[in-house]
Amino acid sequence: MTRDELIHEIFERKSFLCVGLDPDMDKLPKHLLTEANPIYAFNRAIIDATAPYCVAYKPNLAFYEQLGGSGMEAFELTVNYLREHYPHHFIIADAKRGDIGNTSKMYARSFFGHYGVDAVTVAPYMGIDSVSPFLTYDGKWVVLLALTSNKGSLDFQLTESNEGERLFEKVLRVSSEWGSVDNMMYVVGATRGELIADVRKLVPNHFLLVPGIGAQGGSLQEVCRYGMTATCGLLVNSSRGILYASQGEDFAEAAGEAAKALQKEMALLLMSYK
């Protein structure tokens, strides 16, 4: 999906919501456990209920890989279902890959060539040769980790050089030369608040993938205040708040209502910041 196509979908749907597909077997509604592939059955119902209110889905590979073959089958079935039934939705494989060049080339071939997702989250620690293989696919995106919202991010991301440049700022400054606004996004946690303004000083026009609203305590209004651009420039992710709005047989209906509530809020924010 190109940048223009993504922007069109955002304003067409009046939403910049990304639904995180992080299915936890311990939290799945009990009646699904008799399905041949409970994870896929869960995802399919969530997708059908939330598709009118979002523009993107982000399956987190850890929730699939930990189940072995059946989990990866569920991931592939989920991607195929989206491609067949909701071809205009953006798909992000939250895999956090990043390795030496020849290994990254294989990761890129896996996610873009085999699975056919639109984007992959990538760790920048090993530098340009670990990222560049993902940037060779037309219409595909790297979503680079920049400023995350977990407690441990303080160990490295906010440390300063002798010149006063914080590490996340160096990541943004250097990596923005590797790709462009057409093929690179950045992960910036919602709980970082005003630091999003500092991110925008360095990457004013790149899309930001923003996890952390809802269950993790981030504020959608604050994210928009500091991060929204004239073309939106945001994909805001919600996972648990939507997936587990109910753990009963009405789980899909409850997920749809949770997504709808966020979409309504986003529609108002898009109008006010345009």
Salt bridges, closest charged atoms under 4 A:
GLU9 OE1 - ARG13 NE 3.06
GLU65 OE2 - ARG97 NH2 2.72
GLU76 OE2 - HIS114 NE2 3.06
GLU84 OE2 - HIS85 NE2 3.97
ASP94 OD2 - LYS58 NZ 2.81
ASP94 OD1 - LYS96 NZ 2.72
ASP118 OD2 - ARG83 NH2 2.71
GLU165 OE2 - ARG173 NE 2.74
GLU169 OE2 - ARG166 NH2 2.79
ASP198 OD2 - ARG166 NH2 3.08
ASP198 OD1 - LYS201 NZ 3.37
